[in-house]
Amino acid sequence: MKNILVFLMVCIGSITISFAQNYKSHKVLKGENVYRIAKKYNTTVDAILRINPTAKEGIKEGQILAVPVTGDQQFEIHEVVDGDTVFSLAKRYNTTEDAIYMLNPESVNGIKAGQILRVGKVEKPVNTAEDVEQTLNDDKERIIDSLKATASSPKIIGYKTHKVKRKETLFGIAKEYGVSIEDIKRSNKRLYAEQLKKKDKIRIPIFAKEQTVVNTPVDTITTGRVSALTTYVIKPKDTKFSIARRHGITIEAFDKLNPNLDPSFPIGEKIKVPSTIFVPLEETVASGFELYEVKPKETIYGILNRLKIPADSLFKMNPYLKDGLKAGSVIVIPKKTIDTSTFVGIKENRIVDLTDKLYNFKTKKIGVMFPFNLEELNFDEVNETEEYLKKKQSLRIAVDFYQGVQMAVDSAKTLGISTEVFVYDTKKNNNTEYIKGVIAENDFESLDAVIGPLYPANVETVVKELKPFNTPVFSPISKKDADSFDNFFQTRPSDDILQDKLISYIKKDTTDKNIVLIVQQGKKFDSLRAKLNTVFPTAKTAKLQEGNYLYEVDLNKVLDEKKKNWVILESDDVAMISNVTPFLNAKAESHQITLFTTDKNSAFDDDSINNEHLSKLQMHYPSIDKESEDVAEGNSFVKNYKAKYGIAPNKFIVRGFDIAYDVLLRLGTAESMYQAADYRATTEYVENKFDYKKEEKGGFYNEAVYLIKFNENLELNIIE
């Protein structure tokens, strides 16, 4: 309980508090890139690029970067080569395996060649502080230059002072003054590390208006070009893309200049274009390359990272990129990468590792909606708080889930994915009006995904309210569907999916098998009983007496001594299960019996049910997670957690980690969660796996299920 209480305090603090950051001067070494530097200083690629915007186009040896740091942390890094193991690296760098896992949470699933690992903190000499201060002084001018906006940014001619009001956000303030959030942060550097607070006074930049050029009707904000217009006659093989590229304008600007152009793009048609030509007429797109329209919010850094080509190659292909990248611009890229899918060639339902397919390193914004109900806690009375925690199961589950989410964010950070987490307290079940108010008062439209709420009714409210924004909502544990809502993601496989998993396994091999059905009486099991009778029409059904009691004589009638008996037991009645399983166990001495169930519910875990019987019968059942203690104990994530907290993580912590980590990695391999979900590849983590399928009625449903059986030595074994 003490551990839970301590973490709850941290959890609450993390909702409203950010740790203050300082900045270090770093001189780029030969062979370094932004990702390596981020690993070295325990920060993210996005954090470095945010304050060094020119680094988006690449960095050079000797260049000075300002690097955000928390405390005074600096790490020694190692690039993994073939043959490296965590054990060998621990010996090489005189550290421990647990220490490496702590510094590199992403290594829980193994390490591979080319991966960058932190292997220890850099030991600093006594005079380090003076040296750093001297370095900062020496490089002051260059650091200031790196923090300046690019030359293409509008000039700041002054500032307005804004006093922050209650509940105001940077999003709202930026919208009010017609500037970007980044503009405000550049003018108030502390906002890179601190959250906005009531009564804060911040500077709002005033930009010089761009001068217009006479006889230049082209929209310079849209195109980024200033040029007089001329008439151009469409020639064979011309396309809107190729003409826009030649003149260095966006597709949107081209359409504005020629609003009434026939969509068929007729040869000989006269159109308006800027006089300036950026690409020679005789230049054509070489074989192996293709024209590509820049998407909104894409950056040069992001394109380079996705294409895996050097910056100078991209600039040679597109000479006018030196003037900046605009959404809608047409550029030349290698043809093989025009498809932004990173899943091409992967078979449906095959396990895929997303860590080597990351390209979208834009900061992810994740909302977390759990029932913390913090206003009922009295933190001044520790005993009272502990007692509340003992009684309030929903709060304990919420805290556990949130802890898992935070660990996922930390692990994703080591891969270069930076995340902003926004936490919202849903308080209680069926809290519709309150939740609607929370959504109305906050900027949910800008979120990449929402994880939660826990209660089904609250999930439905959130999904419905966020549908206009098309914000994906992930339901962590609820089994209830959210019909007709395309932004709904059900992470827990449904009962039908679990049933189909087991049934399809049995159907693969029914030859020479005696299928026996023992299904609990009552309406609750009518549909399942009918389903089993339809799939297995020759199955024998054991007769149950009133009260779901099975007589041995009735069991003898349906068993076959000459065949393998595959018995399907469906019940949530402890008395019935404790009656049937001993009979089956006794008959296993003379018959070949294997036990199956489509739902291993809590009744099977009751103390009156003998696990040795289930083990001897090698019971098979479907599960949403691995449930294997051996797998969990041997997992590096679990070892890492135990090293940090002294205990193993419970199933809610693990599930919170798996769901959030999967969401972040999918966002890192696509432009949106919907694009990522289009590719039917299965992802797998500590205890859970995910394979989302779009349903016609709306929403995405996880179809990834494990099939588990008891071994004779009471161990659980994953067979599918």
QUIFEN-V587068 format. One record per backbone hydrogen bond with DSSP energy under -1.0 kcal/mol. NH is the residue of the N-H (numbers start at 0). CO is the residue of the C=O. If there is no record, write none. Layout:
# QUIFEN-V587068
NH&CO, NH&CO
This chain:
# QUIFEN-V587068
4&0, 5&1, 6&2, 7&3, 8&4, 9&5, 10&6, 11&7, 12&8, 13&9, 16&12, 21&68, 23&66, 25&64, 27&62, 31&28, 36&32, 37&33, 38&34, 39&35, 40&36, 42&37, 47&43, 48&44, 49&45, 54&51, 55&52, 56&53, 57&54, 61&27, 62&59, 64&25, 66&23, 68&21, 74&39, 75&119, 77&116, 79&114, 83&80, 88&84, 89&85, 90&86, 91&87, 92&88, 94&89, 99&95, 100&96, 101&97, 102&98, 103&99, 106&103, 107&104, 109&106, 113&79, 114&111, 116&77, 118&75, 121&73, 127&124, 130&126, 131&127, 132&128, 133&129, 134&130, 135&131, 136&132, 137&133, 138&134, 139&136, 142&138, 143&139, 144&140, 145&141, 146&142, 152&149, 156&205, 159&203, 161&201, 163&199, 167&164, 172&168, 173&169, 174&170, 175&171, 176&172, 178&173, 183&179, 184&180, 185&181, 186&182, 190&187, 191&188, 192&189, 193&189, 198&163, 199&196, 201&161, 203&159, 205&157, 207&154, 215&212, 222&218, 223&219, 229&272, 231&270, 233&268, 237&234, 242&238, 243&239, 244&240, 245&241, 246&242, 247&244, 248&243, 250&327, 253&249, 254&250, 255&251, 256&252, 257&253, 260&257, 264&261, 267&233, 268&265, 270&231, 272&229, 274&227, 277&245, 278&245, 282&279, 288&285, 289&332, 291&330, 293&328, 297&294, 302&298, 303&299, 304&300, 305&301, 306&302, 307&303, 313&309, 314&310, 315&311, 316&312, 317&313, 320&317, 321&318, 322&319, 323&320, 327&293, 328&325, 330&291, 332&289, 334&287, 336&333, 337&334, 345&342, 348&679, 349&346, 351&681, 356&353, 358&667, 359&667, 360&358, 363&417, 365&419, 366&448, 367&421, 368&450, 369&423, 371&369, 375&372, 376&373, 380&377, 384&380, 385&381, 386&382, 387&383, 388&384, 389&385, 390&386, 391&387, 392&390, 395&391, 396&392, 397&393, 398&394, 399&395, 400&396, 401&397, 402&398, 403&399, 404&400, 405&401, 406&402, 407&403, 408&404, 409&405, 410&406, 411&407, 412&408, 413&409, 414&411, 415&412, 416&411, 419&363, 421&365, 423&367, 425&369, 427&425, 434&430, 435&431, 436&432, 437&433, 438&434, 439&435, 440&436, 443&441, 446&443, 447&364, 448&364, 449&471, 450&366, 451&473, 458&454, 459&455, 460&456, 461&457, 462&458, 463&459, 464&460, 465&461, 469&466, 470&465, 472&486, 473&449, 474&488, 483&696, 484&481, 487&484, 488&472, 489&699, 490&474, 497&493, 498&494, 499&495, 500&496, 501&497, 502&498, 503&499, 504&500, 505&501, 506&502, 507&503, 508&505, 512&509, 513&563, 515&565, 516&539, 517&567, 519&569, 524&521, 525&522, 528&524, 529&525, 530&526, 531&527, 532&528, 533&529, 534&530, 535&531, 538&535, 539&514, 541&516, 544&548, 547&544, 554&550, 555&551, 556&552, 557&554, 558&554, 563&511, 564&591, 565&513, 566&593, 567&515, 568&595, 569&517, 576&572, 577&573, 579&575, 580&576, 583&579, 584&580, 585&581, 586&582, 587&583, 588&585, 589&586, 590&586, 593&564, 594&616, 595&566, 596&619, 600&598, 603&600, 604&601, 605&602, 608&605, 613&609, 614&610, 615&611, 616&612, 617&614, 618&613, 619&594, 620&707, 622&705, 625&686, 631&627, 632&628, 633&629, 634&631, 638&634, 639&635, 640&636, 641&637, 642&638, 643&639, 644&640, 645&641, 653&649, 654&650, 655&651, 656&652, 657&653, 658&654, 659&655, 660&656, 661&657, 662&658, 663&659, 664&660, 665&661, 666&662, 667&663, 668&665, 675&671, 676&672, 680&678, 681&349, 682&689, 684&687, 689&682, 692&700, 694&698, 697&694, 699&487, 700&692, 701&489, 702&690, 705&622, 707&620, 708&716, 709&618, 710&714, 713&710, 716&708, 718&706, 719&706
